[in-house]
Structures are given as C-alpha cells and as structure tokens.
C-alpha cells in the first residue's frame, strides 16, 4: 500500500509535468504567432510593392497606347498626303 505522502508526490509530479507541457506548448504557440505576424507584415509589404509596380505598368501601358496612337495618326496622315501627291485626289 502506498501512503498518502507517496500519492501526493505522484500527483505533484503529474501536475509539474502537465505544467511543463503547458508552458512548452504556450512558448511554441507564441513563437508560431510571432513568426506568422512577421510573415503577414512581409506579405503586406510585398503586396504594396506589387500594387505600386502594377500602377506604374498601367501608367506606362496607357502612355504606350497614346504614343502608338499618335504615331499611327502621324503615319496615316503622311501616307494620305503621299497618296494624294502621287495620285492626286
């Protein structure tokens, strides 16, 4: 038979083991939480950079369309003038 002191010692050992496991789990949860927050912050920075690049490309694309349109209009006017000069209208 075990004495009350032995039973209490076993219970105390179990409680200490549970407390240690809980502390370890809490430390791991905190580490994962911190890493996740850092990753989210990095993703937000990357997202903002991507948005800025996309806006720059959009502006560049609009500028290219305007430039091509102006060049096309100029070429069209020059061809029309050359056609008129060659064949008269």
C-alpha positions in Angstrom: 0.0 0.0 0.0 1.1 3.5 -0.7 1.0 6.2 1.9 -0.8 9.5 1.4 2.6 11.2 1.0 3.6 8.9 -1.8 0.2 9.5 -3.6 0.7 13.3 -3.1 4.2 13.0 -4.5 2.9 11.2 -7.6 0.1 13.8 -8.1 2.6 16.6 -7.6 4.9 15.0 -10.3 2.0 14.7 -12.7 0.9 18.3 -12.1 4.5 19.5 -12.6 4.7 17.5 -15.9 1.4 19.0 -17.0 2.6 22.5 -16.1 5.9 22.0 -18.0 4.0 20.7 -21.1 1.6 23.6 -21.0 4.5 26.1 -20.7 6.2 24.4 -23.6 3.0 24.5 -25.7 2.5 28.1 -24.8 6.0 29.0 -25.8 5.6 27.2 -29.1 2.3 28.9 -29.8 3.9 32.3 -29.1 6.8 31.5 -31.4 4.4 30.5 -34.2 2.2 33.5 -33.6 5.2 35.9 -33.8 6.5 34.2 -37.0 3.1 34.4 -38.5 2.8 38.1 -37.7 6.2 38.7 -39.3 5.3 36.8 -42.4 2.0 38.7 -42.7 3.9 42.0 -42.4 6.3 40.9 -45.1 3.4 39.8 -47.4 1.7 43.2 -46.9 5.0 45.0 -47.9 5.3 42.7 -50.9 1.6 43.4 -51.8 2.1 47.2 -51.6 5.2 46.9 -53.7 3.3 44.8 -56.3 0.5 47.3 -56.3 2.9 50.1 -57.0 4.6 48.2 -59.8 1.2 47.4 -61.3 0.2 51.0 -61.2 3.5 52.0 -62.9 2.9 49.4 -65.6 -0.6 50.6 -66.1 0.5 54.2 -66.5 3.3 53.0 -68.8 0.8 51.0 -70.8 -1.6 54.0 -71.2 1.4 56.1 -72.3 2.4 53.5 -74.8 -1.1 53.3 -76.2 -1.2 57.1 -76.6 2.2 57.1 -78.2 1.2 54.3 -80.6 -2.0 56.1 -81.4 -0.2 59.4 -82.1 2.5 57.6 -84.2 -0.2 55.8 -86.1 -2.1 59.0 -86.8 1.1 60.7 -88.0 1.9 57.8 -90.3 -1.6 57.7 -91.6 -1.6 61.4 -92.3 1.8 61.1 -94.0 0.6 58.2 -96.2 -2.6 60.1 -97.0 -0.5 63.1 -98.1 1.9 61.0 -100.1 -1.1 59.2 -101.8 -2.6 62.5 -102.7 0.7 63.8 -104.0 1.3 60.7 -106.2 -2.2 60.1 -107.5 -3.9 63.4 -106.8 -7.4 63.5 -105.5 
